[in-house]
Amino acid sequence: MGKKKSSNGLISNPSPAKSPVKRNDIWSTIESGEAKSASVSHYKEPKNEPKFVHPAKLAKPKKIFDGLDIPERILSHGKIEEKSGGKKRKNRESSPKTENKKQKVDVKPKELAVVKKQNKHSTATLSEITKSTYFVEEPDNDNEVTLISNGRETKFKKTVVVKTDQKELESDDEVEDEEYEDEELEDEEEFEDEEIEDEDETDIDESEMILDPNDVERYINFESVEDEEDVEDEEEVDDEEEMEDEEMEDGEEEVSDEESVVSEMDADSDDEGFIAGKDREAHIISKDKAARSSNTQLVDFDKFPFTNEDSVVTASRAFGFMISPCDVQTFFDKFYQSNVLVVHRKQPTYFGNLFSTARLCELLEKNHLEYGTNINIAQYKNGVRTTLNGKGRVYPQIVKQHLNNLCSVQLVNPQTFDDRIWYICEVLQEQFGCFVGANTYLTPAGSSGFAPHWDEIDAFLLQVEGRKYWRVWAPESSDEELPLESSDNFTEEEMKGRVPVFEGWIEKGDVIYIPRGYIHQARTDSKVHSLHVTISTGRQWSFANLLEKLVPEAIGALIQDQHKLRRGLPIGLFDMGGVVDLDYAQEDHFTEKFKIVVDRQMSKLRNFVADHTFESSVDSMAKEFMKQALPPLLTESEKKLSVIGASIDLLGDDLVDFTAKTKVKLIRKHTQRLLMESEDSCFISHRMNNSRLFEGRPESTVDYPITGIDVYRVLSNAYPEWRTLDDIFSSRDTRHQSRKEKLAAIQILFQIGVLLVKN
């Protein structure tokens, strides 16, 4: 429904059931180190309390390859058995109880076949089986016990006394790891069945086999059994792969077919757990609760209010302030890219002097702001969005006329001209690990500037003046989830039938978080104007963007490594197949000569990426960040201790001197990145010289001596602590380099601006 440019679907988290836990001091988690940055905040330590699951997901059976909410994970594989069709790996789920005690079950062939048949065709979930499967001892017949499973009764002869939880059976059709439990039986009896081979005798103490009337319910876990046809098909494919494996040269890596199967399962599981539209709920923190826990002191952004020795702590403080009273960890666990968060603070001065209408006018008067590049004039009237931009510079008197005509004024990049917004955006980059930008929207009373639409960024809307009435709609399909591009404008007709997950007023001092892909639209009060600042993050920063960079690089490297990739395509390929249903003369050769070969090369590509390119892909994205990110906004003390300087006497003799007692430290945790160009060559990419306009300047890199890697490592590991040059030069990590080489590495870091020096 609706128009869109493009979108990708990903799994979203369910809505939370309860409000975040209230903390007496919102900074306590930050000062104690509990408030983590975005790079580690997605890891959640195990908790004893039950995890919330949205009702829409309860009916979905869990898949072991999802890796989500599974109490017991498969940590190891079973034995790999050799077969004529190739190599297959058998997964096995085990528990400590079954590892310590595995006794054998002797069941008569006819009875075993009945149970196996029930097991093979069972479609009940695990929870259904455990609730309706149990053994009952026949009161009138001491030689029989009855298994009742989902209303079906199966009688067993008491031929072996058994006390165990799981039994391992192996049949000719390769059914493995089927689990059974039998009640206590009186007599011991041994026999050999054609379907069970190499069973060991089990000695049982009959005194332990007294039935407890209060404990008649037992649990049986039925594992899925492959159909015989599926097994035969897999063996045929394995035979074809083995024939082609024989042609591979010695030393060429063999690829198992399990990987492609797992890949398909992973892909199929992406859409599971998606919660559509109205089934999601925005989480609203009430005014009273927010008011009790809010910081009452007015925030002055000119005084760098969140700055700490550690830039990561600074980021956590700033972000915690922005979403308070929701703490940082709760936000990333419950809301980030999944659910709307609304905070009603009932504190109009909460955002202090961050931005104002008077400040916007000042920027228009003192800077050369242009239509389209910096300022957009928009109006939404009678269901139609109109852009009324002029040409050239934007003047305050013209903007005033537009506001009088009920048009909305958007400042596209306030961080370029306003230091306060620059500060908050630059600080938050250490939290999210990607470019953070901003927009401001001034809308006169009784008007609306924009049609319903979604954005390709995650947005935090900070209401700094007036009030605004918002409607927000969640994605209705996985295709709309987490898009990588903004949508076109939706019409009122296209929005009919959609139910918003949030609808209400955002007052001055409030904040609303809108995840990427959520459609939203707003209007002002009939008597009060609105000014809000949108802090945006996550633009073109996804796994999809990573793969777009990673896969072409990996293919290029794999082509150099695998000569078979450079072979010509099969002769007669055009007669083997195509999308149109025609009679292709060589269709019988399509699978053997093309499909299987391509599938094998894709498996090689996956293995190559896993073995060689994961680490380098992180460096690649870090380099991209250094090219896009805002430069750091330094305090006066930081300027004095850096190459930038403050109030320097150019003719004075107070030069920066590097002695044994000189203390040094990196200026930020993530202002620079040491990257390897080859085994004997490296360089540093940094954001010190970046423009305050997105990618306004070319990326900044500088060659770095290979002998300086150990020095850089010591500085990086020591951050945010200061280290004397004597400590660095005498470190065990740097003992292999000469003093001259170490000093040269230090001076390069100082010269490019990423090092603070204190004598």
N, C-alpha and C positions, 0 to 999 in steps of 0.2 A: 504494500500500500504506500502511496506517496512517491515522490520523486527522490532519487538519490544518485550520487555520482558513482560511488563504489563502497562496499562494506565488507568486513570480515566478521565471522562469528566465533566467539570463544565462550568458555564456560564462565558463568557468573555465580557469585556466592549468594546464598539465600539471605533474606532479610533477617535482622536480629530480632529476637523476641523481647529482649529487655534493654533498658537504657544502660549506657556505659557506667562502670562502677565509679561512684563519686569519690574524689580524693580531696583531703583537706588542703593540701598544698599542690597546686598544679605543676610546680617546678620540682617537686621532690623526686619524681622519676627521672628527671633530666639530670639533676645534680648527683643522684646516686648511680647514674649510668644505666638505669633500666629503660629509659626512652631511647630506642634504637633508631638508626637512620633507615631510609627506605631500602638500602642494600641488604640489610639483615632482618628487617622487621617482618618479612614474610615467613620466617621460620618461627614456628610456634611450639614451645616446649610442651611435652605431654602433661595433661592435667587429669586428675581423678574425676572431676565433675563431668557429667554427660555433655556431649557437644550438641548444640542446637541444630536440628535438621528441619528445613521447611517442609510443611505437609505435602507440597506438590512433589517432593522427591521421595517420600516414604514408600510409595508404591513401586518405585524403580528398583529392580534387583541390582546389587553391587556386582561389579566386575573386578576381578583381581588385578587386571592390568590398569585399572583406573588409579590405583594407589591412594584412594581417598576414603577415609573413614573405615578402613578395614582393620579390625582389631589385631589380626595376626597376618603379618606379611611374609611372603615366601622369601627367605634369605639365602637359600641355596638350591641348587638343582640336583635332581637325582642322577643316577648313573647314566652315562651316554652309551647306548647300545648300538652296536654295529649291525646293519641289516643290508641286504642286497640292494635295496633301493636308495641308499644314501645314509646320511646321519640325521637322527632325530634326537632331540633333547626332551626328556620327560620331566615335567615339573611335579613337585611333590609337596604337599602341604602337611606339616607335621606339628605336633605339640609336644611339650616336655613329657606329658603323661604317656603318650604313645611311644616316645623314644625309649623311656625307661622300662616299659612293660609291653611286649608284643607277644601274645600267645596265639596259638593257632586254633582255628575252628574247624571241626569236622561236621559237615552238613551233608545229608543225603543228596545225591545228584538231582532228583526230581524236585526237592524242596529248594535247592540252590537255584535251579533254573527259574522257578517262580519268582524268587526274590530278585534275581538279576533282571528279569523281564520288567518287574515293577520299577526297579531302579533306573533302567535304561530309558523308559518312556515317561518318567516322572517329570512334571513341569512345575511342581510346587516349589515355593521358595523355602529357604532354610528355616525361617521363622515359622512357616506353616507346618513343616515337618516336625520340628521340635515340640510344637504344641499338641500334635495329634498322633504321635507315634510312641507306643509303649508296649511292654510285655505283660501278659497276664498268665499266671499259673492256673491250670485247670484244677478246680477243687475236687472233682470226681475222678480225675485221671492223673495219677502221679507220674505217668510216663510221657505226658505231652505238655507243651507250653504254647500259648497263642500270641502271635505278633499282630497287633492292631495298628494299622498305618493308614491314616486318613479314611477311616471307615472300612478298610479292607482287612479281612482276617486271614492269617496264614498260620497253620499249625505245624509244630516241629516235634519230632521225636527226641526224647532225652537220651542221646547216645553218648555225649561227652559233657563232662562237668567243666564249665567255662566261667571265668571271671576276668573280663577284659573290656576295654573301651573300643578298640579299633582292631580290625583284622585285615591283613593284606592278602588279596587273592590275585592270581594271574591266570588268564584263560588264553585259549588258542587264538582268539580274535583280538588279542593285545589290550583287553580291558584291564586296567591297572589301578591299584590303590583303592579298591572298593572297601567300604568300612561297614562292619556289622557288630552287633552286640547280642549275645544270647543270655537268657536267665540261667540260674543254677540248675544243673542236671545231676541226677543221682549216680548213674553208672558210667564208668570210663570204658570207651570202646575205640579201637583204632581201625581205620580202613583207608584205602587209597582210592581217590577218585580220578577219572580220566581228565577232568577239567582243572584239577589242582595238582601241581607237581612239586616234589621235593619238600613236603610239609614235615616239620619237626614234631616229635612227640612232646606233649605238655603234661607235666605232673601237676595235679590239682589236689588241694586239701579239701576233702568233702566237708569238713567242719565249717569252712568259710562260706558254704553255699546255702545258708539258711535265709529264706526270703523274708524281708522286712515289709509287712503290710503297708507301712506308711511311705514306702519308697518303691512304688511299683512303676513309676514313670522313668523311662530311659530315653536317651537321645541318640539318634542315628543320623549321621551326615552322609547323604548320598552325593557322590561326585558324578559329574556329567560323563557320559560314555559316548565315544565317537561312533557314528554309524559305520557299518562295514563298507558301504559304498564310498564314504569319505576317505577311509583308510586306504582302499584300493586306488582311488584317484591320487592320493598323496604318494603312494608307492610308484605309480606310473611317472609322475613328475620327477621323483627322486631318481628313477632309472635314467630319464633323459638328462638330468643334471650330471649324473655320474659319468655318462658317456662323454659329455662335454668337458668334465673335469679331467678326464684322461688326456685330453688334448692340451691341457695347460702345462706350461713349462715348469721345471723344478724351481721351487722357491716362490711361485706365485701363490698368493694367499687364497685359501679355499673359503667359500662363503656358505654358511648354513642357511637353509630355507626357513629356519625359525624366525629370523630377523624380519623377513618380509611379512610373515604372518602377524608378528607382534605389531609391526607398523600399521597394518590394516586395522587391527583391533584398536590401537591408539587413535587412529583417525575416526573410527566409528564411535568412539566414546566421547568425542569432543562435544557432540550435541546433547549428550545425556546430562541431566541436571539443569537444563535451561529453564528458567522461570519467565513466562511471558507476561508482558503488559501489566494488567490490573492485579495479577497475583503477587506482584512485588509491592512492598510498602515502604514509603519514606520513613525515616526515623527522625522524630522531632523531639528535641530537648526542650522541656517546658521553660517558660520565662522565670518562674519562681526558683526552680532548681538552678538555672544558669545564674540568676542574680545572686544567690547565696554563695556561689563558688567563684564569681568573677573577681578579677583584680580591679580594685577601685581606683588605683592610681592612674592618672592620665599618662598615656604613652607618648613620649616625644621622640619621633623618628630621627630628628636631627642629632640626637645623642647616642646613636647606635645602641638601642636599648637591649639587644639580645646578645651582644658580642661577648665571646669567651675566648680563652687561649686556644681552645679546640674548635675548629670551624664546624665540625659535626655536631657538637653540643650547641653551638650558636644556631645552627639550622633547626635542631630539635626544639629549642626555646622559641624561635620565631613561629614555627609551625604549630607548636602547642598553644601559643597565644592566639593564633588565627582560628583554631577549631575548638578552643576551650569552651565548656568543661570536658569535652570528649578528649581523652588522652591519645597520644600519638600511636601507641601500639594498638589500641582498640580500633582506631580509624583504619589502619592498614589491614587488620584482621576482618573487620565487619563491613566496611563501606567502600574502600578504594576500588574503583572501576566496577562496582556492582550495585550499590544502593545510594539513594539520595539521603543526605544528612542536612537537617535544618536545625539551627541553633537560634532560639529567641532569647536574647539576653536581658531585655528591658533595661539597657544601659546605653543611651544615645552617644555618649562620649567614648565608647569603648575603643574605637580605632584612632583616637587622639587626633594628631595633625597629619595623618597619612595623606589626605587629599581633600580638596574642596572646590567649589565653583569659583571662588576668588583665585585659587591657585591655577585653575584652567585658564582663566582670563589673563593672568600674569604670563603664562607660557605663550599664549597667543600674541601678546604684546611684545615679548622680548625675543621670540624665536621665529625663524622662517619655517612655519608649518604650511604644508601644501595639501590641497584636496587630493584624495585618493591615497597618497603616500602616508600622510599623518592624520588627516581629518576626513570623516565621512558624515554627510548630512542625509538622514534617512527619515522616512515617514511611512507608517502603516495605517491605511484608511480604507474603509469599505472592503476589507479583505485583500487589499493590494499593497505590496511593498514597493516604495518608490525611492530611488537614490537621486538626490538633488545637488550633487557636487558641482562646484564651479571649476575654474582653472587657475593654476598658479597658487600664490600665497593666500592663506586664510586670514582675514582680518576680524577683530572682535566685533565691530559694528555690524558686519554681515552675519556673523554667527548670532548676534542678538536678534536680527530680523528673522532668521530661521526659527529660533526658539519661539518667537512671537507667533509664528505661523504653525506652531505645534509640531515642529520637526525635532528629531533626536540627534544629538551631536556625539559622535564617537571619536575619541582620541585613540588611535591605533597602537601607538608605542610610547606611552608616557614614561617608561623607564629610560628612554633616550634623553629626555629633557628634565625629568624630575628626580632629584637624588634620593628622596624618601622611597619612592617606588622602586628605583634602582636598587636600593639597599635591601628591601624585603625580597625582591626577585632574585638577586644575586645570592643572598643567604640561603634561600630555599633550594637553590641548585645543588648544594651539598646534601640536601635531604633526598631529592628525587634522582640525582645523577644525570639530569638532562637539562636542556634549556628551559628556563622559566620566564615567561613574558607577562604582559599585562595589557588591558584595555580599560578605558573609562567611558561611561555612558551617562550623559546629562540629558534628561527627558523632561519636558515641561509638564505641568499638571494637565490631567484630562487627555492624555495622548499615549500613543504607542509607536515605537520606531521600527520594529522588526517583526516579520511573519514567523510562524512556527518553523523551527529548523533544528537540526542537530549539528554539533561541532565535532571536529576531529581531535579535540583536546579535552582534558579533565579540567573543569572550571570551578574555582572558589569565588563566589560573588559576595563581596564585602560592601554592605550598605553603609555609606558614609554620610548621606543626606537624604531627608525625606523618606518615602516609603514606596513600595512597588508590589503589585499583585502578580504572583507567578502561577503558571500552570506547567507542570512537568509530566511527560509521558515516558514510560519505560519502553524498551524495544519489545516488539511483539513477536519477533522470530529471531533465530540465531543469525540470520543474514544481516540483521540490523544491529547486532551486538558488536560493540567496540569497533566502529568503522575507522578507516584510515584517512578518509576525506570527509569534508563537511557536505551536508545535503543541500539540495536546492530548497527554495521556500515551499512549504506545504500550504495548500489552500484550505479554507474552512470546510469545503466539501470533503477533502481528503482526510480531515481530522475527525469527521463524524464517526461515531461508534467507538472511538478510543476513549478509554477511561484514564484520567491522570492519576499518577501515584502521589502527587502532591498538588494542592491548590490552596493558596492563601497569601497573606501579606508578609513581606519581609520589611521589618522596621529598621530605623537607623540604629546601628550597632549590631545588627544580626548578620548571620552568614548562612549561605546555602551552598552545599557542594552538589554539583551536577556531573555525574560521570560521562565520559565520552559516549556518544551515541544516543543519549536521552534527548528527546524532542522537548523544546521549551519555548515559552513566549510570555511576555509580561506587558503590563500597562500601569500607568500611574494613577494616583488618586485624583479625583476631580478638582481638588483644591490644593494639593501639595506636589511639588516637583520631586524628582528622584535623581540622585547621583550615586552610582556604585562603581567599584573597582573590581574588575575580573582578573584574578591571578590564574594563569593557565600553565599547564604542564603536560608532558607526555606526547607532544606533537611528533609524529613519525618516529616513535620510540617504542617499538614492539618487537616481538619475536619474528613477525613477518618482515620487518625492515632489516633485522639482523640476518635472516636467511637470504634476503635479496643481495646482501653484500657477501655473505659467507659462501653460498653455493657456487656462484661463478668462479670465485677464487679457488675453491676446492676442486672444481672440474678442471680448471687449468693446470693445477698441480697434479691431479690424477692422470691427466693425459700424458704428462711427461713421465709418469711412473709406470703406466700400464700400456704396453704397445698394442694390445688387442683392441683398445679403444680407438686406435688409429686405423683399424682395418676398414676396408670398404664395406658398404652395405650389401646385403645378399643380392645376387643376380636375379632378376625377375621379381623384385620387391613389389612393383606396381600391380603385378598379377596375383599377389598373395592376399590382399585385403584392402579395405577402405570403409569409410563411414556409410556410403551408399550401398544398399544391398544388391550386389551384382553377382554374376557367376564368374568368380575369379579362378583362372585356370590352375594356378599353383596354390590355392587356398589351403591345401593339406600341409604345405610346408611353412605356413605362417607362424604357428606356435613354435615349431622346432628351430627355424632359422632366424626368427626375428623376436618374437615375444619373450621367449625364455632368455635369449641373449641380452636383450635390453634390461630385463628384470635382474639378471645377474650383475650387470654393470651398475645398476642403481644400488644394489646391495653393497657392491664394492665402494661406491661413493659414500654410502652411509658409514661404512667401517672406516674409510679414510678420514671423514670428518671427525668421527669419534676419537680416532687415534692421533690426529695431527693438527687439527685446526680449532679446537674448542678454545684453547688459551689465546691463540692469536686473534680469534673473533672478538674476545673481550677487549683486547688492545685496539682492535679496529674501531669498536664503538666508542672507546675512550678517546681515540683520536678525533672521531666525529664530534664528540662533546666539546673537546678543546677548541674546535673550529667554530662551533655555534654559540657557546656559552657567553654570558655577560662577563666582562672583566671584574675582578674584585674591587669593591669600594673600600679603600684603606682608611683607617683612622689616622689622626695626625701623628700619633706615636709610631704607627706602622710605617708611615711615610718617612719619618726621620731615620728609622732603622733599615730602610730599604734603599735601593738605588734611585728611587724616585726623589727622595729628600723632601725637606720642608724648611723654608726660610734659610736656604743655604747661602753662605758667603762664598761666591765663586773665586774670590781672590784670597781667601783665608787658607791657612795651612792645616786645617783640621781634616785631613784625608782619612778615609776608612783604612785602618791598618789591620792586617791579619797576623796575629801573634798566637802563641800557645794558649793564652788565656782568653782569646776572643771566643765569644759564644755565638752560635748560629742555630737557626731553625727554619724549616720551610714555612712559607707565608700562609699557606692553606693546605689542607689535606688533599684536595683535588683541584689544585690550580695548575698542575703539571703532570706529565706522564712520561716515564722513560720507556722507549720503544726500541725493539731490535729490528734493524734493517737487514742484517745478515748475521752469520755467526761471529764475525769480527768487526761489526759496525753497528752503532746505535745512535739515537738522537732523542731529543726532548721536544715534545709538543706541549705548548702551554697557552693560556688564555689571558696573559697579562696585558697584551697589546690589542685585544679584541675591541671592536666597536660596540657601543651600546645599542646599535641597530643590528638586528638579526643578520648574521653573516655579512656585516658591512665591510669587513676587511678580509684579506686572504689569511689562511691559517698561519700561525707563528710556530716555526720549528728551528732548532739549532742543533748542529752536530755536537755530539758528546763523546769524549774519549772512552774507549772500551775499558781502559784502566780505571775509570772513575765510577764504574758500576757499584763497586763495594762501598765507596763513599756515599753514593746516593742511597744505597740500601740501609746504611747505618742511620742517615738522616730521616729516611722515611719510617723506619721502625721506631725511631725515638720520638716522632711527632706525637703530641704537641710540646714535648720537653725540649729545653735548650741543651746543647752539647758544646763543650769547649773543643777547639781544634786539637788540643792535646788528647782529649778523650777519643776523638775520631781517629786521629793518626796512630794512636797506640792500640786501637781495637784489634782484636784477633782477626776480624773480617777484612781489615785493610792492610795487614802486615806484608802482603805480597807486593804492594806498590811502594814506590819511592815517595819520599816526602814532597818532592817537586810535582809528581803526578797527582798526589792527593790535593795539594794546594791549587793546582790548575783546575781540577774538577770543582772545587769549592768556588773559585773565582768566576767560573762560567755560570754557575747557578745565581750568583750575586748579580752578574752583569745583565742577565735576562729578566731580573726582577722577582724571582721566586724565592729568594733567600733573605731573611732578616739577619742583620749582623749587629752585635752588641759588644762594645769594648768596656 
